[in-house]
Amino acid sequence: MRGRGADLPWVAVALALGLACAAPARADLKAAQAEPDLEKRSDLALANAPLALKAARQAYDAGDNAKAAAAVAEIEESVELAYKSLEQTGKNPRNHPKYFKKAEIETRDLLRRLDAFQQEMSFADRSMLDAVKARVQQVHDDLLVGLMEGKRK
């Protein structure tokens, strides 16, 4: 027979998991910036973008547009870091497509998520996402062209 005290360890575990998930995504971008392997850096930066989008949604839903705008800026920083890291590898995307294709797919998915978030926003607030959507679209297009045509010499 279980008493009231038997559920306390589960509550502690749930609380710890909740706090771990609520940690700022900014730390993940710092970890990505510190990664010496450029391809892994790109992966880490792209993994941070959905976390920043989630933080932006939560902040927007809570009515904190300043935090939402900061999270949106972090999305753009993440995508920018990922793209620059892939460019710095000096590899031809057509000959070594693994990380380039993964980045192209993830930016495409991120664009869909950004569009869905923008549609859920108030009409007056939608312009908050215009610049980041344009930049993510540009990075996606550049990655796709690199994969299709190869590196220009």
MARBA-3410 file (N, C-alpha, C, O; in Angstrom, 1 decimal):
153
0.8,-1.2,0.0,0.0,0.0,0.0,0.9,1.2,0.0,1.8,1.3,0.8 ~ 0.6,2.2,-0.9,1.4,3.4,-1.0,0.8,4.5,-0.2,-0.5,4.7,-0.2 ~ 1.6,5.2,0.5,1.1,6.4,1.2,1.5,7.7,0.4,2.0,7.6,-0.7 ~ 1.2,8.8,1.0,1.4,10.1,0.3,2.9,10.3,0.1,3.3,10.9,-0.9 ~ 3.7,9.9,1.0,5.2,10.1,0.8,5.8,9.3,-0.3,7.0,9.6,-0.7
5.2,8.2,-0.7,5.8,7.4,-1.8,5.9,8.1,-3.1,6.7,7.7,-3.9 ~ 5.1,9.1,-3.4,5.1,9.8,-4.6,6.2,10.9,-4.7,6.4,11.5,-5.7 ~ 6.8,11.3,-3.5,7.7,12.4,-3.5,8.9,12.2,-4.4,9.4,13.1,-5.0 ~ 9.5,11.0,-4.4,10.7,10.9,-5.4,10.3,11.2,-6.8,11.1,11.7,-7.5 ~ 9.1,10.8,-7.2,8.7,11.0,-8.6,8.5,12.5,-8.8,8.8,13.0,-9.9
8.0,13.2,-7.8,7.8,14.6,-7.9,9.1,15.3,-8.1,9.3,16.3,-8.9 ~ 10.1,14.9,-7.3,11.5,15.5,-7.4,12.1,15.2,-8.8,12.7,16.1,-9.3 ~ 11.9,14.1,-9.3,12.4,13.8,-10.6,11.7,14.6,-11.7,12.4,15.2,-12.6 ~ 10.4,14.8,-11.6,9.7,15.6,-12.5,10.1,17.0,-12.4,10.2,17.7,-13.5 ~ 10.3,17.5,-11.2,10.8,18.9,-11.0,12.2,19.1,-11.6,12.4,20.1,-12.3
13.0,18.2,-11.4,14.4,18.3,-12.0,14.4,18.3,-13.5,15.1,19.0,-14.1 ~ 13.6,17.4,-14.1,13.4,17.4,-15.5,12.9,18.7,-16.1,13.3,19.2,-17.1 ~ 11.9,19.2,-15.4,11.3,20.5,-15.8,12.3,21.6,-15.7,12.3,22.5,-16.6 ~ 13.1,21.7,-14.7,14.1,22.7,-14.6,15.2,22.5,-15.7,15.7,23.5,-16.2 ~ 15.5,21.3,-16.0,16.5,21.0,-17.0,16.0,21.5,-18.4,16.8,22.0,-19.2
14.8,21.3,-18.6,14.2,21.7,-19.9,14.0,23.2,-20.0,14.0,23.7,-21.1 ~ 13.9,23.8,-18.9,13.6,25.3,-18.9,14.9,26.0,-18.9,14.9,27.3,-19.0 ~ 16.1,25.4,-18.9,17.3,26.0,-19.0,17.4,26.8,-20.3,16.9,26.4,-21.3 ~ 18.1,28.0,-20.2,18.1,28.8,-21.4,18.9,28.1,-22.6,19.9,27.4,-22.4 ~ 18.3,28.3,-23.8,18.9,27.7,-25.0,20.2,28.3,-25.3,21.0,27.8,-26.1
20.4,29.5,-24.9,21.6,30.3,-25.2,22.9,29.5,-24.8,23.9,29.6,-25.5 ~ 22.8,28.7,-23.8,24.0,27.9,-23.4,24.3,26.9,-24.5,25.5,26.6,-24.7 ~ 23.3,26.4,-25.2,23.6,25.5,-26.3,24.3,26.2,-27.4,25.1,25.6,-28.1 ~ 24.0,27.4,-27.7,24.6,28.1,-28.8,26.1,28.4,-28.4,27.0,28.4,-29.2 ~ 26.3,28.7,-27.1,27.7,28.9,-26.7,28.5,27.6,-26.8,29.7,27.6,-27.2
27.9,26.5,-26.5,28.6,25.2,-26.7,28.9,24.9,-28.2,29.9,24.4,-28.5 ~ 28.0,25.3,-29.1,28.2,25.2,-30.5,29.3,26.1,-30.9,30.1,25.7,-31.8 ~ 29.4,27.3,-30.4,30.5,28.2,-30.8,31.8,27.7,-30.4,32.8,28.0,-31.0 ~ 31.8,26.9,-29.3,33.1,26.4,-28.7,33.6,25.1,-29.4,34.7,24.7,-29.3 ~ 32.7,24.5,-30.2,33.0,23.3,-30.9,34.1,23.5,-32.0,33.8,24.3,-32.9
35.2,22.8,-31.9,36.3,23.0,-32.9,36.0,22.4,-34.3,36.4,22.9,-35.3 ~ 35.2,21.3,-34.3,34.9,20.6,-35.6,33.7,21.4,-36.2,32.6,21.5,-35.7 ~ 34.0,21.9,-37.4,33.1,22.8,-38.0,31.8,22.2,-38.4,30.7,22.8,-38.3 ~ 31.8,20.9,-38.8,30.6,20.2,-39.2,29.7,19.9,-37.9,28.5,20.0,-38.0 ~ 30.4,19.5,-36.8,29.7,19.3,-35.6,29.1,20.6,-35.1,28.0,20.7,-34.5
29.9,21.7,-35.2,29.4,23.0,-34.8,28.1,23.4,-35.6,27.2,23.9,-35.0 ~ 28.1,23.1,-36.8,26.9,23.3,-37.6,25.7,22.5,-37.1,24.6,23.1,-36.9 ~ 25.9,21.3,-36.8,24.9,20.4,-36.2,24.4,21.0,-34.9,23.2,21.1,-34.7 ~ 25.3,21.4,-34.0,24.9,21.9,-32.7,24.1,23.2,-32.9,23.1,23.4,-32.2 ~ 24.5,24.0,-33.8,23.9,25.3,-34.0,22.5,25.1,-34.5,21.5,25.7,-34.1
22.3,24.2,-35.4,21.0,23.9,-36.0,20.1,23.2,-35.0,18.9,23.3,-35.1 ~ 20.7,22.4,-34.1,19.9,21.8,-33.0,19.4,22.9,-32.0,18.4,22.7,-31.4 ~ 20.1,24.0,-31.9,19.7,25.0,-31.0,18.5,25.8,-31.6,17.7,26.4,-30.8 ~ 18.4,25.9,-32.9,17.3,26.8,-33.5,15.9,26.4,-33.0,15.1,27.2,-32.7 ~ 15.6,25.1,-33.1,14.2,24.7,-32.6,14.0,25.0,-31.1,12.9,25.3,-30.7
15.1,24.9,-30.3,14.9,25.2,-28.9,14.7,26.7,-28.7,13.8,27.1,-27.9 ~ 15.3,27.5,-29.5,15.1,28.9,-29.4,13.7,29.3,-29.9,13.0,30.2,-29.4 ~ 13.2,28.6,-30.9,11.9,28.8,-31.4,10.8,28.4,-30.4,9.8,29.1,-30.2 ~ 11.1,27.3,-29.7,10.2,26.9,-28.6,10.2,28.0,-27.5,9.1,28.3,-26.9 ~ 11.4,28.5,-27.2,11.4,29.6,-26.2,10.7,30.8,-26.6,10.1,31.5,-25.8
10.8,31.1,-27.9,10.1,32.3,-28.5,8.6,32.1,-28.4,7.9,33.0,-28.0 ~ 8.1,30.9,-28.7,6.7,30.6,-28.6,6.2,30.8,-27.1,5.2,31.4,-26.8 ~ 7.0,30.2,-26.2,6.6,30.3,-24.8,6.6,31.7,-24.3,5.7,32.1,-23.6 ~ 7.6,32.5,-24.7,7.6,33.9,-24.2,6.5,34.7,-24.9,5.9,35.5,-24.2 ~ 6.2,34.4,-26.1,5.1,35.1,-26.8,3.8,34.8,-26.2,2.9,35.6,-26.0
3.6,33.5,-25.9,2.3,33.1,-25.2,2.2,33.7,-23.8,1.0,33.9,-23.4 ~ 3.3,33.9,-23.2,3.3,34.5,-21.8,3.1,36.1,-21.9,2.9,36.7,-20.9 ~ 3.2,36.6,-23.2,3.0,38.0,-23.3,4.3,38.8,-23.2,4.2,40.1,-23.1 ~ 5.4,38.2,-23.2,6.7,38.8,-23.1,7.3,39.0,-24.5,8.1,38.1,-24.9 ~ 7.0,40.0,-25.2,7.5,40.2,-26.5,9.0,40.5,-26.6,9.7,40.2,-27.6
9.6,41.0,-25.5,11.0,41.3,-25.5,11.8,40.0,-25.5,12.8,39.8,-26.2 ~ 11.3,39.0,-24.6,12.0,37.7,-24.6,11.8,37.0,-25.9,12.7,36.3,-26.4 ~ 10.6,37.1,-26.5,10.3,36.5,-27.7,11.2,37.0,-28.8,11.7,36.2,-29.6 ~ 11.4,38.3,-28.8,12.3,38.9,-29.9,13.7,38.4,-29.7,14.4,38.2,-30.6 ~ 14.2,38.3,-28.4,15.5,37.8,-28.1,15.7,36.4,-28.6,16.7,36.0,-29.2
14.7,35.6,-28.4,14.7,34.2,-28.8,14.7,34.1,-30.4,15.4,33.2,-31.0 ~ 14.0,35.0,-31.0,13.9,35.0,-32.5,15.3,35.4,-33.0,15.8,34.8,-34.0 ~ 15.9,36.3,-32.4,17.3,36.7,-32.8,18.3,35.5,-32.6,19.2,35.4,-33.4 ~ 18.0,34.7,-31.6,18.9,33.6,-31.4,18.7,32.5,-32.5,19.6,31.8,-32.8 ~ 17.5,32.4,-33.0,17.2,31.5,-34.1,18.1,31.9,-35.3,18.8,31.1,-35.9
18.1,33.2,-35.6,18.9,33.7,-36.7,20.4,33.5,-36.5,21.1,33.1,-37.4 ~ 20.8,33.8,-35.2,22.3,33.5,-34.9,22.6,32.1,-35.1,23.7,31.8,-35.6 ~ 21.7,31.2,-34.7,22.0,29.7,-34.8,22.1,29.3,-36.3,23.1,28.6,-36.6 ~ 21.2,29.8,-37.1,21.3,29.4,-38.5,22.5,30.0,-39.2,23.1,29.4,-40.0 ~ 22.8,31.3,-38.8,24.0,31.9,-39.3,25.3,31.2,-39.0,26.1,31.0,-39.8
25.4,30.8,-37.7,26.6,30.1,-37.3,26.7,28.7,-38.0,27.8,28.4,-38.4 ~ 25.6,28.1,-38.2,25.6,26.8,-38.9,26.1,26.9,-40.3,26.9,26.2,-40.8 ~ 25.5,27.9,-41.0,25.9,28.2,-42.4,27.3,28.6,-42.5,28.0,28.1,-43.4 ~ 27.8,29.5,-41.7,29.2,30.0,-41.8,30.1,28.8,-41.5,31.2,28.7,-42.1 ~ 29.8,28.0,-40.5,30.6,26.8,-40.2,30.7,25.9,-41.4,31.8,25.4,-41.7
29.6,25.6,-42.1,29.7,24.8,-43.2,30.5,25.4,-44.3,31.3,24.7,-45.0 ~ 30.4,26.7,-44.5,31.2,27.4,-45.5,32.7,27.3,-45.2,33.5,27.1,-46.1 ~ 33.0,27.4,-43.9,34.4,27.4,-43.5,35.1,26.0,-43.7,36.3,25.9,-43.7 ~ 34.3,25.0,-43.8,34.9,23.7,-44.0,35.7,23.7,-45.4,36.6,22.9,-45.5 ~ 35.2,24.5,-46.3,35.9,24.5,-47.6,35.5,23.3,-48.5,36.1,23.1,-49.6
34.6,22.5,-48.0,34.2,21.3,-48.8,33.1,21.6,-49.8,32.3,22.5,-49.7 ~ 33.2,20.9,-50.9,32.2,21.0,-52.0,31.0,20.3,-51.5,31.0,19.1,-51.3 ~ 29.8,21.0,-51.4,28.6,20.3,-50.9,28.2,19.2,-51.8,27.5,18.2,-51.3 ~ 28.5,19.2,-53.1,28.1,18.1,-54.0,28.9,16.9,-53.8,28.4,15.8,-53.9 ~ 30.1,17.0,-53.4,31.0,15.9,-53.2,30.9,15.3,-51.8,31.2,14.1,-51.5
30.6,16.2,-50.8,30.5,15.8,-49.4,29.1,16.3,-48.9,29.1,17.3,-48.1 ~ 28.0,15.7,-49.3,26.7,16.3,-49.0,26.2,16.1,-47.6,25.2,16.7,-47.2 ~ 26.7,15.2,-46.8,26.1,14.8,-45.5,25.6,15.9,-44.7,24.5,16.0,-44.4 ~ 26.5,16.8,-44.3,26.2,17.9,-43.3,25.4,19.0,-44.1,24.6,19.7,-43.5 ~ 25.7,19.2,-45.3,25.0,20.2,-46.1,23.5,19.8,-46.3,22.7,20.7,-46.2
23.3,18.6,-46.7,21.9,18.1,-46.9,21.2,18.1,-45.5,20.0,18.5,-45.5 ~ 21.8,17.7,-44.5,21.2,17.8,-43.2,20.8,19.2,-42.8,19.7,19.5,-42.3 ~ 21.7,20.1,-43.1,21.4,21.6,-42.8,20.2,22.1,-43.7,19.4,22.8,-43.2 ~ 20.2,21.6,-44.9,19.2,22.0,-45.8,17.8,21.5,-45.4,16.8,22.3,-45.4 ~ 17.7,20.3,-44.9,16.5,19.7,-44.4,16.1,20.4,-43.1,14.9,20.7,-43.0
17.0,20.7,-42.2,16.6,21.3,-41.0,16.2,22.7,-41.2,15.3,23.2,-40.5 ~ 16.8,23.5,-42.1,16.4,24.8,-42.3,15.0,24.8,-43.0,14.2,25.7,-42.7 ~ 14.7,23.9,-43.8,13.4,23.8,-44.5,12.3,23.5,-43.4,11.3,24.1,-43.4 ~ 12.6,22.6,-42.5,11.7,22.3,-41.4,11.5,23.5,-40.5,10.4,23.8,-40.0 ~ 12.6,24.2,-40.2,12.6,25.4,-39.4,11.7,26.5,-40.0,10.9,27.2,-39.4
11.8,26.6,-41.3,11.0,27.6,-42.1,9.5,27.3,-41.9,8.7,28.2,-41.7 ~ 9.1,26.0,-42.0,7.7,25.6,-41.8,7.3,26.0,-40.4,6.2,26.5,-40.2 ~ 8.1,25.7,-39.4,7.7,26.0,-38.0,7.6,27.5,-37.8,6.7,27.9,-37.1 ~ 8.5,28.2,-38.4,8.5,29.7,-38.2,7.2,30.2,-38.9,6.5,31.1,-38.3 ~ 6.8,29.7,-40.0,5.6,30.1,-40.7,4.4,29.8,-39.9,3.5,30.6,-39.7
4.3,28.6,-39.3,3.2,28.2,-38.5,3.1,29.1,-37.2,2.0,29.6,-36.8 ~ 4.2,29.4,-36.6,4.3,30.3,-35.5,3.8,31.7,-35.9,3.0,32.3,-35.1 ~ 4.2,32.2,-37.0,3.8,33.5,-37.5,2.3,33.6,-37.7,1.7,34.6,-37.4 ~ 1.7,32.5,-38.2,0.3,32.5,-38.5,-0.5,32.5,-37.2,-1.6,33.0,-37.2 ~ 0.1,31.9,-36.1,-0.6,31.9,-34.8,-0.5,33.2,-34.1,-1.3,33.5,-33.2
0.4,34.1,-34.5,0.6,35.3,-33.8,-0.5,36.3,-34.2,-1.2,36.2,-35.2 ~ -0.6,37.4,-33.4,-1.4,38.5,-33.7,-0.9,39.2,-34.9,0.3,39.2,-35.2 ~ -1.8,39.7,-35.7,-1.4,40.3,-37.0,-0.3,41.4,-36.7,0.6,41.6,-37.5 ~ -0.5,42.2,-35.7,0.4,43.3,-35.3,1.8,42.8,-35.0,2.8,43.5,-35.2 ~ 1.9,41.6,-34.5,3.2,41.1,-34.1,3.9,40.2,-35.1,5.1,39.9,-34.9
3.3,39.9,-36.2,3.9,39.0,-37.2,5.2,39.5,-37.8,6.0,38.7,-38.2 ~ 5.3,40.8,-37.9,6.5,41.4,-38.5,7.8,41.0,-37.7,8.9,41.2,-38.2 ~ 7.6,40.6,-36.5,8.8,40.2,-35.6,9.5,39.0,-36.3,10.8,38.9,-36.1 ~ 8.9,38.2,-37.1,9.5,37.1,-37.7,9.9,37.3,-39.1,10.6,36.4,-39.7 ~ 9.6,38.4,-39.7,9.9,38.6,-41.1,11.4,38.5,-41.5,11.7,37.8,-42.4
12.2,39.2,-40.7,13.6,39.2,-41.0,14.3,37.8,-40.8,15.1,37.4,-41.7 ~ 13.9,37.1,-39.7,14.5,35.8,-39.5,14.0,34.8,-40.6,14.8,34.0,-41.0 ~ 12.8,34.9,-41.0,12.3,34.0,-42.0,13.0,34.3,-43.3,13.4,33.3,-44.0 ~ 13.3,35.5,-43.6,14.0,35.8,-44.9,15.4,35.3,-44.9,15.9,34.8,-45.9 ~ 16.1,35.4,-43.7,17.4,35.0,-43.6,17.5,33.4,-43.7,18.4,32.9,-44.4
16.6,32.8,-43.0,16.6,31.3,-43.0,16.3,30.8,-44.4,16.9,29.8,-44.9 ~ 15.4,31.5,-45.1,15.1,31.1,-46.5,16.3,31.3,-47.4,16.5,30.5,-48.2 ~ 17.0,32.4,-47.2,18.2,32.6,-48.0,19.3,31.5,-47.7,19.9,31.0,-48.7 ~ 19.5,31.2,-46.5,20.4,30.1,-46.1,20.0,28.8,-46.7,20.8,28.1,-47.3 ~ 18.7,28.5,-46.6,18.2,27.3,-47.2,18.4,27.2,-48.7,18.8,26.2,-49.2
18.1,28.3,-49.4,18.3,28.4,-50.8,19.8,28.2,-51.2,20.1,27.5,-52.2 ~ 20.7,28.9,-50.5,22.1,28.8,-50.7,22.6,27.3,-50.5,23.4,26.8,-51.3 ~ 22.1,26.7,-49.5,22.5,25.3,-49.3,22.0,24.4,-50.4,22.7,23.5,-50.9 ~ 20.7,24.6,-50.8,20.1,23.8,-51.9,20.9,24.0,-53.2,21.1,23.1,-53.9 ~ 21.2,25.3,-53.5,22.0,25.5,-54.7,23.3,24.9,-54.7,23.8,24.3,-55.7
24.0,24.9,-53.5,25.3,24.3,-53.3,25.2,22.8,-53.6,26.1,22.2,-54.2 ~ 24.1,22.2,-53.1,24.0,20.7,-53.3,23.6,20.4,-54.7,24.1,19.3,-55.2 ~ 22.9,21.2,-55.4,22.5,20.9,-56.7,23.6,21.3,-57.8,23.8,20.5,-58.7 ~ 24.2,22.4,-57.6,25.2,22.8,-58.6,26.6,22.5,-58.2,27.5,22.4,-59.0 ~ 26.9,22.4,-56.9,28.3,22.3,-56.4,28.9,23.6,-56.2,28.3,24.7,-56.4
30.1,23.6,-55.7,30.8,24.8,-55.3,31.3,25.6,-56.5,31.8,24.9,-57.4 ~ 31.1,26.8,-56.6,31.6,27.7,-57.7,33.1,27.8,-57.5,33.6,28.0,-56.4 ~ 33.9,27.8,-58.6,35.3,27.9,-58.5,35.8,29.3,-59.0,37.0,29.5,-59.0
END
